[in-house]
């Protein structure tokens, strides 16, 4: 049912939304533009909005004066293994949706129960387990705890319950094994939820901060987010390079979100309707 709203109220709401959007965007735009300014222009008593002498020198300094190249490699490694974990989440969701096995419901509710526990609560037990396995201060120790998560399993399970059982049975009758059925039938059908989970996985891996900071003592294992915090400490008075570091972190996520926001909304909508 359509809700009738008086034009004057509609205009006021739109005006408030526009003002709020501009207020939210100005600091972000200021950060992006400042990353292309020389330090003298950033700290000038007469502030400028557009760069008067645009330069890429601040971004160059990130790689020459800091170890951002290594931080970038570590971040990409985490993102890569997070995507492997994405398929593990899908396989678990498929198992909960389409297979019957003893203790299935109890195990599923236990998985859902972990969503209620703040991740900060489990960090110390996970750290102690990894320490016993001699995986602290290693890339494996950084990657392994984040490969699977209850929220991803929940979303995949919700979507895959809508796949007709007859379709899966037909594939089995045609001689397809379980692995082939999963990769050639289930995954193509689940493309929408894979899209939204892939985007969220990238954002989560790209922004990895607290766990790498706890597990890694060696700077060669730090991620971009940890490197950005080091940048704030080592170059506290150099605002131009700090703006460049922050922009370097944010711009890839912003680009991906702009192109994929439709899939994110669709994925949540589909999961919420199941």
CORQUI-V850743 format. One line per field, one symbol per residue. ss: DSSP state (~ for helix, > for strand, _ for the rest). psi: psi as a letter, one per 20 degrees, with the letter a starting at -180 (. if undefined). burial: b if it has 24 or more other C-alpha atoms within 12 Angstrom, else e. A space follows every 10 residues. Layout:
BEGIN
ss->???
psi->???
burial->???
END
This chain:
BEGIN
ss->______~~~~ ~~~~~~~~~~ ~~~~~~~~~~ ~~~~____~~ ~~________ ______~~~~ ~~~~___~~~ ~~~~~~~~~~ ~~~~~~~~~~ ~~~~~~~~__ ___~~~~~~~ ~~~~____~~ ~~~~~~~~~~ ~~______~~ ~~~~_____~ ~~~~~~~~~~ ____~~~~~~ ~~~____~~~ ~~~~~~~~~_ ~~~~~~~~~~ ~~~~~~___~ ~~~~~___~~ ~__~~~~~~~ ~~~~____~~ ~~~~~~~~~~ ~~~~~~~~~~ ~~~~~~~~~~ ~~~_
psi->pppppqhghg ggggghgggg gghhhghghg gghhijqqhh hgjqhnqqgq phmpqjhhhh hhihhrlhgh hgggghgggg hhhghghggg gghgghhiqp qpjggghghg ghhhhipphh higgggghgh hhjkjqkqhg hhgghjhqqh gggggggggi hipphhghhh gghjjprggh gghiggghhk gghhghhggh ggggghjpfg ghhghphphi jqrhgghhhh hhghlhinhg hghggghhhh gghggghghj hhhgggghgg hhi.
burial->eeeeeeeeee eeeeeeeeee eeeeeeeeeb bbbbbbbbbe bbeeeeeeee beeeebebbe bbeeebbbbe bbebbbbbbb bbbbbbbbbb bbbbbbbbee eeeeeeebee beeeeeeeee eeeeebbeeb eeeeebbbbb bbbbbbbbbb bbbbbbbbbb bbbeeeebee eeeeeeeeee bbeebbbebb bbbbbbbbbb bbbbbbbbbe bbbbbbeebb bbbbbbbbbb beeebeebbb bbbbbbbbbb eebeeeeeeb eebbeebbeb beee
END
